[in-house]
Amino acid sequence: MFVIVAACRTVGWLVKRFFDQPQVVGEMIAGIILGPSLFGLLTPDLQHMLFPKETKSVLFVGAQLGVGLYMFLVGVGFRADHFKSNAKSALAVSLSGMAAPFLVAIALTPWLLGMNLFGKGVAPFQAMLFMGAAISITAFPVLARIVQERGLTKTPLGSLSLSAGAIDDAGAWTVLAIVLASFGGGPMVAVKAAVGGGLFALFMLTLAPRLLAPLGRWAEREGKVTPALLGVVVMLFMLSAWAMDAAGLHSVFGGFLLGTAMPRGLLTRELKKQLEPFTIALLVPMFFTFSGLNTQMNLVNSLGLAAVAAVILAGSILAKGGACWAAARLTGQDNATAMGIGALMNARGLMELIIINIGLQKGIIGPALFSMLVVMALVTTLMASPLFELVYGKKARERGELGALNDDAEDEVVVAPAPAR
């Protein structure tokens, strides 16, 4: 754990100091460095000593808890009023951000099948659906970190990006559930993902705020969040994360949706103070390290495979970024805002790594295609923040629409104060 935290903080500081990248990008790179791609390649014995197989189950638990709690805090700071005012744009952006990548997947899949980059026995339809999900997904946790580190939490653009990212990722996970169902999981896998996830989201967006309102009054009455109240909130978080995982979607959606339903005011401000430091400093780095331990970057080892990787990368960027930009423009956003949305939505990050790790474990894709998709995930995530600053952020800060970047608060999950409901 010392090595994990030290590596994530150090690499995060380096990329922020010298490359103007958010801390989260450095942590993502640190996780991959600690895995077999570099550390394990240079000093395999030392890497095995630090990360024996027995530790992976512990890291997995900490990783899921960390990313889930982080997304809960993101949901707590989510501005529902901004979402309501941009619901049309969010839906259009998310649907377009899925449709265009699926068209790219339809075009690329026969070529990739011909090169034997998928697993044995994978049908063209299954391969196409998997590639569509992999290309269309957005790095929801990473997107949330970028939104906060770039001062977008209280802005319509930030809420629109998070809303579109949430819808986008829910759709991608549903498609993945359909693929897994076709591999023997049965049709109930897909039914649970679509119906169960949809009903849970509907409940959290409609009935849950009223049911959770007594928690806000409890905090106001005590003047703080007591251990008993914190225990109730943590139990609700665990239950929500389990519900999404049981439905076949990722547990992070449960945490995020619960956060959006929590009563605003003293409760949310105190939850932030109590949960954020531990989550950011310790648990989230476990998530990046666990994913990095399952990533190998040295399998794209020929010019032919490098060319395939380049085509996948170019098609993914143009399809996702271009479609999200066009949808935002068609729903009334100005060009700078639409370009900023396209830049943010194009990041794929660790959600991509989660999906392709599942694909590799289930035999849907081979190791070479896995590595190509890892490269795509890294490049699109690395380019998101500087591209956003180029097309939107820098000029918006000059106009005073966004605050200056704060190097001392790069990890802060901002919770906007609002009246208790």
DRENDO-1510 file (C-alpha; in Angstrom, 1 decimal, always signed):
<recs>
REC; n; res; u; v; w
REC; 1; MET; +0.0; +0.0; +0.0 .
REC; 2; PHE; +2.9; +2.3; +0.6 .
REC; 3; VAL; +4.2; +1.7; -2.9 .
REC; 4; ILE; +0.7; +2.2; -4.4 .
REC; 5; VAL; +0.0; +5.5; -2.7 .
REC; 6; ALA; +3.6; +6.8; -3.2 .
REC; 7; ALA; +3.5; +5.9; -6.9 .
REC; 8; CYS; +0.1; +7.4; -7.5 .
REC; 9; ARG; +0.9; +10.7; -5.7 .
REC; 10; THR; +4.3; +11.0; -7.4 .
REC; 11; VAL; +3.3; +10.2; -10.9 .
REC; 12; GLY; +0.1; +12.4; -10.5 .
REC; 13; TRP; +2.3; +15.3; -9.3 .
REC; 14; LEU; +4.7; +14.8; -12.2 .
REC; 15; VAL; +2.1; +14.8; -15.0 .
REC; 16; LYS; +0.3; +17.8; -13.4 .
REC; 17; ARG; +3.5; +19.8; -12.9 .
REC; 18; PHE; +5.1; +19.1; -16.3 .
REC; 19; PHE; +2.2; +18.1; -18.6 .
REC; 20; ASP; -0.8; +20.0; -17.2 .
REC; 21; GLN; -2.7; +16.7; -16.8 .
REC; 22; PRO; -5.2; +16.1; -14.0 .
REC; 23; GLN; -4.0; +14.1; -11.0 .
REC; 24; VAL; -6.3; +11.2; -12.0 .
REC; 25; VAL; -4.4; +10.7; -15.3 .
REC; 26; GLY; -1.2; +10.3; -13.4 .
REC; 27; GLU; -2.8; +7.8; -11.1 .
REC; 28; MET; -4.1; +5.8; -14.1 .
REC; 29; ILE; -0.5; +5.8; -15.5 .
REC; 30; ALA; +0.9; +4.8; -12.1 .
REC; 31; GLY; -1.4; +1.8; -11.9 .
REC; 32; ILE; -0.2; +0.6; -15.3 .
REC; 33; ILE; +3.5; +1.2; -14.4 .
REC; 34; LEU; +3.1; -0.9; -11.3 .
REC; 35; GLY; +1.7; -3.8; -13.4 .
REC; 36; PRO; +3.5; -6.2; -15.7 .
REC; 37; SER; +3.8; -3.6; -18.5 .
REC; 38; LEU; +6.8; -1.9; -16.9 .
REC; 39; PHE; +7.6; -2.8; -13.3 .
REC; 40; GLY; +6.9; -6.5; -13.9 .
REC; 41; LEU; +8.9; -6.3; -17.1 .
REC; 42; LEU; +12.0; -4.7; -15.6 .
REC; 43; THR; +12.0; -6.4; -12.1 .
REC; 44; PRO; +9.6; -9.3; -12.2 .
REC; 45; ASP; +10.8; -10.8; -8.9 .
REC; 46; LEU; +10.4; -7.6; -7.0 .
REC; 47; GLN; +7.0; -7.0; -8.6 .
REC; 48; HIS; +5.9; -10.5; -7.7 .
REC; 49; MET; +7.1; -9.9; -4.1 .
REC; 50; LEU; +5.0; -6.8; -3.8 .
REC; 51; PHE; +2.0; -8.0; -5.6 .
REC; 52; PRO; +1.6; -11.8; -5.2 .
REC; 53; LYS; -1.6; -13.4; -6.4 .
REC; 54; GLU; -3.0; -13.6; -2.9 .
REC; 55; THR; -3.1; -9.8; -2.7 .
REC; 56; LYS; -5.3; -9.3; -5.8 .
REC; 57; SER; -8.5; -10.3; -4.0 .
REC; 58; VAL; -7.8; -7.7; -1.3 .
REC; 59; LEU; -7.0; -5.0; -3.9 .
REC; 60; PHE; -10.2; -5.9; -5.7 .
REC; 61; VAL; -12.3; -5.2; -2.7 .
REC; 62; GLY; -10.5; -1.9; -1.9 .
REC; 63; ALA; -10.7; -0.9; -5.6 .
REC; 64; GLN; -14.5; -1.4; -5.8 .
REC; 65; LEU; -15.1; +0.3; -2.5 .
REC; 66; GLY; -12.9; +3.2; -3.6 .
REC; 67; VAL; -14.4; +3.9; -7.0 .
REC; 68; GLY; -17.9; +3.4; -5.6 .
REC; 69; LEU; -17.4; +5.9; -2.8 .
REC; 70; TYR; -15.8; +8.4; -5.1 .
REC; 71; MET; -18.8; +8.2; -7.5 .
REC; 72; PHE; -21.1; +8.6; -4.5 .
REC; 73; LEU; -19.3; +11.8; -3.6 .
REC; 74; VAL; -19.6; +12.9; -7.3 .
REC; 75; GLY; -23.3; +12.3; -7.1 .
REC; 76; VAL; -23.6; +14.3; -3.9 .
REC; 77; GLY; -22.2; +17.3; -5.8 .
REC; 78; PHE; -24.3; +16.7; -8.9 .
REC; 79; ARG; -26.5; +19.7; -9.9 .
REC; 80; ALA; -30.0; +18.3; -10.7 .
REC; 81; ASP; -31.1; +21.7; -11.9 .
REC; 82; HIS; -28.4; +21.7; -14.6 .
REC; 83; PHE; -29.4; +18.2; -15.7 .
REC; 84; LYS; -33.0; +19.1; -16.0 .
REC; 85; SER; -32.2; +22.2; -18.1 .
REC; 86; ASN; -29.9; +20.1; -20.3 .
REC; 87; ALA; -31.8; +16.7; -20.4 .
REC; 88; LYS; -32.5; +16.9; -24.1 .
REC; 89; SER; -28.8; +17.6; -24.9 .
REC; 90; ALA; -27.6; +14.9; -22.5 .
REC; 91; LEU; -29.8; +12.3; -24.1 .
REC; 92; ALA; -28.8; +13.3; -27.6 .
REC; 93; VAL; -25.1; +13.4; -26.8 .
REC; 94; SER; -25.1; +10.0; -25.1 .
REC; 95; LEU; -27.2; +8.3; -27.9 .
REC; 96; SER; -25.0; +9.9; -30.6 .
REC; 97; GLY; -21.9; +8.9; -28.7 .
REC; 98; MET; -23.0; +5.3; -28.8 .
REC; 99; ALA; -24.5; +5.2; -32.3 .
REC; 100; ALA; -21.4; +6.4; -34.2 .
REC; 101; PRO; -19.0; +4.1; -32.4 .
REC; 102; PHE; -21.2; +1.2; -33.2 .
REC; 103; LEU; -21.1; +2.1; -36.9 .
REC; 104; VAL; -17.3; +2.1; -36.6 .
REC; 105; ALA; -17.5; -1.3; -34.9 .
REC; 106; ILE; -19.6; -2.7; -37.7 .
REC; 107; ALA; -17.0; -1.5; -40.3 .
REC; 108; LEU; -14.0; -2.8; -38.3 .
REC; 109; THR; -15.2; -6.1; -37.0 .
REC; 110; PRO; -14.9; -8.2; -40.2 .
REC; 111; TRP; -11.3; -7.0; -40.7 .
REC; 112; LEU; -10.4; -7.8; -37.0 .
REC; 113; LEU; -12.1; -11.2; -37.2 .
REC; 114; GLY; -10.1; -11.9; -40.4 .
REC; 115; MET; -6.9; -11.2; -38.4 .
REC; 116; ASN; -7.9; -13.7; -35.7 .
REC; 117; LEU; -7.9; -11.0; -33.0 .
REC; 118; PHE; -11.1; -12.3; -31.3 .
REC; 119; GLY; -11.4; -15.5; -29.3 .
REC; 120; LYS; -12.2; -18.9; -30.8 .
REC; 121; GLY; -15.9; -19.4; -31.5 .
REC; 122; VAL; -16.9; -15.7; -31.3 .
REC; 123; ALA; -19.6; -15.0; -33.8 .
REC; 124; PRO; -19.5; -11.8; -35.9 .
REC; 125; PHE; -22.6; -10.4; -34.1 .
REC; 126; GLN; -21.0; -11.0; -30.7 .
REC; 127; ALA; -17.7; -9.4; -31.8 .
REC; 128; MET; -19.5; -6.4; -33.3 .
REC; 129; LEU; -21.5; -5.8; -30.1 .
REC; 130; PHE; -18.4; -6.1; -27.9 .
REC; 131; MET; -16.4; -3.7; -30.1 .
REC; 132; GLY; -19.3; -1.2; -30.1 .
REC; 133; ALA; -19.5; -1.2; -26.3 .
REC; 134; ALA; -15.7; -0.9; -26.0 .
REC; 135; ILE; -15.4; +2.0; -28.4 .
REC; 136; SER; -18.5; +3.8; -27.2 .
REC; 137; ILE; -17.9; +3.7; -23.4 .
REC; 138; THR; -16.9; +6.9; -21.5 .
REC; 139; ALA; -14.5; +6.9; -18.6 .
REC; 140; PHE; -17.2; +7.9; -16.1 .
REC; 141; PRO; -15.0; +8.0; -12.9 .
REC; 142; VAL; -12.2; +9.7; -14.8 .
REC; 143; LEU; -14.6; +12.1; -16.4 .
REC; 144; ALA; -15.9; +13.0; -12.9 .
REC; 145; ARG; -12.4; +13.7; -11.7 .
REC; 146; ILE; -11.6; +15.8; -14.7 .
REC; 147; VAL; -14.9; +17.8; -14.3 .
REC; 148; GLN; -14.0; +18.6; -10.7 .
REC; 149; GLU; -10.3; +19.3; -11.2 .
REC; 150; ARG; -11.1; +21.7; -14.1 .
REC; 151; GLY; -13.6; +23.6; -12.0 .
REC; 152; LEU; -16.7; +22.4; -14.0 .
REC; 153; THR; -18.7; +21.0; -11.1 .
REC; 154; LYS; -21.1; +23.9; -10.8 .
REC; 155; THR; -21.4; +24.6; -14.5 .
REC; 156; PRO; -24.0; +23.4; -17.0 .
REC; 157; LEU; -21.3; +21.9; -19.2 .
REC; 158; GLY; -20.0; +19.8; -16.3 .
REC; 159; SER; -23.5; +18.5; -15.4 .
REC; 160; LEU; -24.3; +17.9; -19.1 .
REC; 161; SER; -21.1; +15.9; -19.5 .
REC; 162; LEU; -21.7; +13.8; -16.4 .
REC; 163; SER; -25.3; +13.2; -17.3 .
REC; 164; ALA; -24.4; +12.1; -20.9 .
REC; 165; GLY; -21.5; +10.0; -19.5 .
REC; 166; ALA; -23.8; +8.2; -17.1 .
REC; 167; ILE; -26.4; +7.4; -19.8 .
REC; 168; ASP; -23.7; +6.4; -22.2 .
REC; 169; ASP; -22.0; +4.0; -19.8 .
REC; 170; ALA; -25.3; +2.4; -18.7 .
REC; 171; GLY; -26.0; +1.7; -22.3 .
REC; 172; ALA; -22.5; +0.2; -22.9 .
REC; 173; TRP; -22.8; -2.1; -19.9 .
REC; 174; THR; -26.2; -3.2; -21.0 .
REC; 175; VAL; -24.8; -4.2; -24.4 .
REC; 176; LEU; -21.9; -6.0; -22.7 .
REC; 177; ALA; -24.5; -7.9; -20.6 .
REC; 178; ILE; -26.2; -9.0; -23.9 .
REC; 179; VAL; -22.9; -10.2; -25.2 .
REC; 180; LEU; -22.2; -12.2; -22.0 .
REC; 181; ALA; -25.8; -13.6; -22.1 .
REC; 182; SER; -25.1; -14.9; -25.6 .
REC; 183; PHE; -22.0; -16.7; -24.3 .
REC; 184; GLY; -24.2; -18.9; -22.0 .
REC; 185; GLY; -25.2; -16.5; -19.3 .
REC; 186; GLY; -28.8; -16.8; -20.5 .
REC; 187; PRO; -31.3; -14.0; -21.5 .
REC; 188; MET; -31.9; -13.1; -17.9 .
REC; 189; VAL; -28.5; -11.4; -17.7 .
REC; 190; ALA; -29.5; -8.9; -20.3 .
REC; 191; VAL; -33.0; -8.5; -18.9 .
REC; 192; LYS; -31.6; -7.8; -15.4 .
REC; 193; ALA; -29.2; -5.2; -16.8 .
REC; 194; ALA; -31.8; -3.3; -18.8 .
REC; 195; VAL; -34.9; -3.6; -16.6 .
REC; 196; GLY; -33.3; -3.8; -13.2 .
REC; 197; GLY; -30.9; -0.9; -13.8 .
REC; 198; GLY; -33.7; +1.2; -15.3 .
REC; 199; LEU; -36.1; +0.6; -12.4 .
REC; 200; PHE; -33.4; +1.4; -9.8 .
REC; 201; ALA; -32.5; +4.6; -11.6 .
REC; 202; LEU; -36.1; +5.6; -11.8 .
REC; 203; PHE; -36.6; +4.9; -8.1 .
REC; 204; MET; -33.5; +7.0; -7.1 .
REC; 205; LEU; -34.6; +9.9; -9.3 .
REC; 206; THR; -38.2; +10.0; -8.1 .
REC; 207; LEU; -39.0; +8.4; -4.8 .
REC; 208; ALA; -35.6; +8.2; -3.1 .
REC; 209; PRO; -35.2; +12.0; -2.4 .
REC; 210; ARG; -38.4; +12.0; -0.3 .
REC; 211; LEU; -37.4; +8.8; +1.5 .
REC; 212; LEU; -33.9; +10.1; +2.3 .
REC; 213; ALA; -35.1; +13.6; +3.5 .
REC; 214; PRO; -35.2; +12.5; +7.2 .
REC; 215; LEU; -31.4; +11.9; +7.0 .
REC; 216; GLY; -31.0; +15.6; +6.2 .
REC; 217; ARG; -33.2; +16.6; +9.1 .
REC; 218; TRP; -31.3; +14.3; +11.4 .
REC; 219; ALA; -28.0; +16.0; +10.5 .
REC; 220; GLU; -29.5; +19.5; +11.0 .
REC; 221; ARG; -30.9; +18.4; +14.4 .
REC; 222; GLU; -27.5; +17.1; +15.6 .
REC; 223; GLY; -25.6; +19.9; +14.0 .
REC; 224; LYS; -23.2; +17.3; +12.5 .
REC; 225; VAL; -23.0; +13.8; +10.9 .
REC; 226; THR; -22.8; +11.5; +13.9 .
REC; 227; PRO; -21.2; +8.0; +13.6 .
REC; 228; ALA; -24.7; +6.5; +13.7 .
REC; 229; LEU; -25.9; +8.7; +10.8 .
REC; 230; LEU; -22.7; +8.0; +8.9 .
REC; 231; GLY; -23.3; +4.3; +9.4 .
REC; 232; VAL; -26.8; +4.5; +7.9 .
REC; 233; VAL; -25.4; +6.4; +4.9 .
REC; 234; VAL; -22.6; +3.8; +4.4 .
REC; 235; MET; -25.1; +1.0; +4.6 .
REC; 236; LEU; -27.3; +2.6; +2.0 .
REC; 237; PHE; -24.3; +3.1; -0.2 .
REC; 238; MET; -23.3; -0.6; +0.1 .
REC; 239; LEU; -26.9; -1.6; -0.7 .
REC; 240; SER; -27.1; +0.6; -3.8 .
REC; 241; ALA; -23.7; -0.6; -5.1 .
REC; 242; TRP; -24.8; -4.2; -4.6 .
REC; 243; ALA; -28.1; -3.5; -6.4 .
REC; 244; MET; -26.4; -2.2; -9.6 .
REC; 245; ASP; -23.8; -5.0; -9.5 .
REC; 246; ALA; -26.6; -7.6; -9.1 .
REC; 247; ALA; -28.4; -6.1; -12.0 .
REC; 248; GLY; -25.4; -6.7; -14.2 .
REC; 249; LEU; -24.2; -3.1; -14.4 .
REC; 250; HIS; -21.1; -1.7; -12.6 .
REC; 251; SER; -21.5; -0.9; -8.8 .
REC; 252; VAL; -20.3; +2.7; -9.4 .
REC; 253; PHE; -23.7; +3.6; -10.8 .
REC; 254; GLY; -25.4; +2.6; -7.5 .
REC; 255; GLY; -23.1; +5.0; -5.6 .
REC; 256; PHE; -23.6; +7.8; -8.1 .
REC; 257; LEU; -27.4; +7.5; -8.1 .
REC; 258; LEU; -27.6; +7.4; -4.3 .
REC; 259; GLY; -25.4; +10.5; -4.2 .
REC; 260; THR; -27.7; +12.4; -6.5 .
REC; 261; ALA; -30.7; +11.6; -4.3 .
REC; 262; MET; -29.2; +12.6; -0.9 .
REC; 263; PRO; -30.7; +15.7; +0.7 .
REC; 264; ARG; -28.5; +18.7; +0.2 .
REC; 265; GLY; -27.3; +20.9; +3.0 .
REC; 266; LEU; -25.3; +20.1; +6.2 .
REC; 267; LEU; -25.5; +16.4; +5.5 .
REC; 268; THR; -23.8; +16.4; +2.2 .
REC; 269; ARG; -21.2; +19.0; +3.3 .
REC; 270; GLU; -20.2; +16.8; +6.3 .
REC; 271; LEU; -20.2; +13.6; +4.3 .
REC; 272; LYS; -17.7; +15.2; +2.0 .
REC; 273; LYS; -15.4; +16.2; +4.8 .
REC; 274; GLN; -15.5; +12.7; +6.4 .
REC; 275; LEU; -15.4; +10.5; +3.4 .
REC; 276; GLU; -13.4; +12.3; +0.7 .
REC; 277; PRO; -9.8; +12.4; +2.1 .
REC; 278; PHE; -9.7; +8.7; +2.9 .
REC; 279; THR; -11.3; +7.8; -0.4 .
REC; 280; ILE; -9.0; +10.0; -2.5 .
REC; 281; ALA; -5.8; +9.2; -0.7 .
REC; 282; LEU; -6.0; +5.5; -0.3 .
REC; 283; LEU; -9.0; +3.7; -1.9 .
REC; 284; VAL; -9.0; +5.2; -5.4 .
REC; 285; PRO; -5.3; +4.4; -6.0 .
REC; 286; MET; -6.2; +0.8; -5.2 .
REC; 287; PHE; -8.6; +0.9; -8.1 .
REC; 288; PHE; -6.1; +2.1; -10.6 .
REC; 289; THR; -3.4; -0.3; -9.4 .
REC; 290; PHE; -5.7; -3.4; -9.5 .
REC; 291; SER; -6.6; -2.5; -13.1 .
REC; 292; GLY; -3.0; -1.9; -14.0 .
REC; 293; LEU; -2.0; -5.3; -12.7 .
REC; 294; ASN; -4.2; -6.8; -15.3 .
REC; 295; THR; -2.8; -4.7; -18.2 .
REC; 296; GLN; +0.0; -5.7; -20.5 .
REC; 297; MET; +1.2; -3.2; -23.0 .
REC; 298; ASN; +4.0; -5.2; -24.7 .
REC; 299; LEU; +1.8; -7.4; -26.9 .
REC; 300; VAL; +1.4; -4.9; -29.9 .
REC; 301; ASN; +4.8; -6.0; -31.2 .
REC; 302; SER; +4.7; -5.7; -35.0 .
REC; 303; LEU; +4.0; -3.0; -37.6 .
REC; 304; GLY; +0.9; -4.8; -38.8 .
REC; 305; LEU; -0.6; -4.8; -35.3 .
REC; 306; ALA; +0.5; -1.3; -34.7 .
REC; 307; ALA; -1.4; -0.2; -37.9 .
REC; 308; VAL; -4.5; -2.0; -36.7 .
REC; 309; ALA; -4.1; -0.2; -33.3 .
REC; 310; ALA; -3.8; +3.1; -35.1 .
REC; 311; VAL; -7.0; +2.5; -37.1 .
REC; 312; ILE; -8.9; +1.6; -34.0 .
REC; 313; LEU; -7.6; +4.7; -32.2 .
REC; 314; ALA; -8.5; +7.1; -35.1 .
REC; 315; GLY; -11.9; +5.6; -35.6 .
REC; 316; SER; -12.7; +5.7; -31.9 .
REC; 317; ILE; -11.7; +9.4; -31.6 .
REC; 318; LEU; -13.5; +10.6; -34.7 .
REC; 319; ALA; -16.7; +8.6; -34.0 .
REC; 320; LYS; -17.1; +9.4; -30.3 .
REC; 321; GLY; -15.8; +12.9; -30.2 .
REC; 322; GLY; -17.3; +14.0; -33.5 .
REC; 323; ALA; -20.8; +12.5; -32.8 .
REC; 324; CYS; -20.9; +14.1; -29.3 .
REC; 325; TRP; -19.9; +17.5; -30.7 .
REC; 326; ALA; -22.5; +17.3; -33.5 .
REC; 327; ALA; -25.3; +16.2; -31.1 .
REC; 328; ALA; -24.5; +19.1; -28.7 .
REC; 329; ARG; -24.6; +21.6; -31.6 .
REC; 330; LEU; -27.9; +20.3; -32.9 .
REC; 331; THR; -29.5; +20.6; -29.4 .
REC; 332; GLY; -28.6; +24.3; -29.1 .
REC; 333; GLN; -25.1; +24.4; -27.5 .
REC; 334; ASP; -22.6; +26.9; -28.9 .
REC; 335; ASN; -19.6; +25.6; -30.8 .
REC; 336; ALA; -17.0; +26.0; -28.0 .
REC; 337; THR; -19.3; +24.2; -25.5 .
REC; 338; ALA; -20.0; +21.4; -28.0 .
REC; 339; MET; -16.3; +20.9; -28.6 .
REC; 340; GLY; -15.6; +20.9; -24.9 .
REC; 341; ILE; -18.3; +18.2; -24.5 .
REC; 342; GLY; -16.8; +16.2; -27.3 .
REC; 343; ALA; -13.3; +16.4; -25.8 .
REC; 344; LEU; -14.5; +15.2; -22.4 .
REC; 345; MET; -16.8; +12.4; -23.6 .
REC; 346; ASN; -13.9; +11.0; -25.7 .
REC; 347; ALA; -12.0; +9.9; -22.6 .
REC; 348; ARG; -12.4; +6.1; -21.9 .
REC; 349; GLY; -10.1; +5.5; -19.0 .
REC; 350; LEU; -10.6; +2.7; -16.5 .
REC; 351; MET; -14.2; +1.9; -17.5 .
REC; 352; GLU; -12.7; +0.8; -20.8 .
REC; 353; LEU; -10.1; -1.3; -19.0 .
REC; 354; ILE; -12.8; -2.9; -16.9 .
REC; 355; ILE; -14.8; -3.9; -20.0 .
REC; 356; ILE; -11.9; -5.2; -22.0 .
REC; 357; ASN; -10.6; -7.2; -19.0 .
REC; 358; ILE; -14.0; -8.9; -18.9 .
REC; 359; GLY; -13.7; -9.6; -22.6 .
REC; 360; LEU; -10.3; -11.1; -22.2 .
REC; 361; GLN; -11.3; -13.2; -19.2 .
REC; 362; LYS; -14.4; -14.5; -21.1 .
REC; 363; GLY; -12.4; -15.3; -24.2 .
REC; 364; ILE; -14.2; -12.7; -26.4 .
REC; 365; ILE; -11.0; -11.0; -27.4 .
REC; 366; GLY; -7.4; -12.1; -27.7 .
REC; 367; PRO; -4.4; -10.6; -25.9 .
REC; 368; ALA; -3.3; -8.6; -28.9 .
REC; 369; LEU; -6.7; -6.8; -29.4 .
REC; 370; PHE; -6.8; -6.3; -25.6 .
REC; 371; SER; -3.5; -4.4; -25.8 .
REC; 372; MET; -4.7; -2.3; -28.7 .
REC; 373; LEU; -7.8; -1.3; -26.8 .
REC; 374; VAL; -5.6; -0.4; -23.8 .
REC; 375; VAL; -3.6; +1.9; -26.0 .
REC; 376; MET; -6.8; +3.5; -27.2 .
REC; 377; ALA; -8.0; +3.9; -23.6 .
REC; 378; LEU; -4.8; +5.6; -22.5 .
REC; 379; VAL; -4.4; +7.9; -25.5 .
REC; 380; THR; -8.1; +9.1; -25.4 .
REC; 381; THR; -7.8; +9.7; -21.7 .
REC; 382; LEU; -4.5; +11.6; -22.0 .
REC; 383; MET; -5.8; +13.8; -24.7 .
REC; 384; ALA; -9.1; +14.7; -23.0 .
REC; 385; SER; -7.9; +17.3; -20.6 .
REC; 386; PRO; -5.5; +19.3; -22.8 .
REC; 387; LEU; -7.9; +19.2; -25.7 .
REC; 388; PHE; -10.7; +20.5; -23.4 .
REC; 389; GLU; -8.5; +23.4; -22.3 .
REC; 390; LEU; -7.6; +24.1; -25.9 .
REC; 391; VAL; -11.1; +24.2; -27.3 .
REC; 392; TYR; -13.0; +25.6; -24.2 .
REC; 393; GLY; -11.2; +25.9; -20.9 .
REC; 394; LYS; -8.6; +28.5; -21.6 .
REC; 395; LYS; -10.9; +31.0; -23.2 .
REC; 396; ALA; -13.6; +30.4; -20.6 .
REC; 397; ARG; -11.1; +31.2; -17.8 .
REC; 398; GLU; -10.0; +34.3; -19.6 .
REC; 399; ARG; -13.7; +35.4; -19.8 .
REC; 400; GLY; -14.1; +34.6; -16.1 .
REC; 401; GLU; -16.6; +31.9; -16.7 .
REC; 402; LEU; -14.4; +29.3; -15.0 .
REC; 403; GLY; -12.1; +29.8; -12.1 .
REC; 404; ALA; -8.3; +29.4; -12.2 .
REC; 405; LEU; -7.0; +25.9; -11.7 .
REC; 406; ASN; -6.0; +25.3; -8.1 .
REC; 407; ASP; -2.9; +23.1; -7.9 .
REC; 408; ASP; -3.5; +22.5; -4.2 .
REC; 409; ALA; -7.0; +21.2; -4.5 .
REC; 410; GLU; -6.7; +18.9; -7.5 .
REC; 411; ASP; -8.5; +16.1; -5.7 .
REC; 412; GLU; -11.3; +18.0; -4.2 .
REC; 413; VAL; -14.8; +16.7; -4.8 .
REC; 414; VAL; -16.8; +20.0; -4.7 .
REC; 415; VAL; -20.2; +19.8; -3.1 .
REC; 416; ALA; -22.3; +22.8; -4.0 .
REC; 417; PRO; -24.3; +24.0; -0.9 .
REC; 418; ALA; -28.0; +23.9; -1.5 .
REC; 419; PRO; -31.1; +24.0; +0.7 .
REC; 420; ALA; -32.1; +20.8; +2.3 .
REC; 421; ARG; -35.0; +19.1; +0.6 .
</recs>
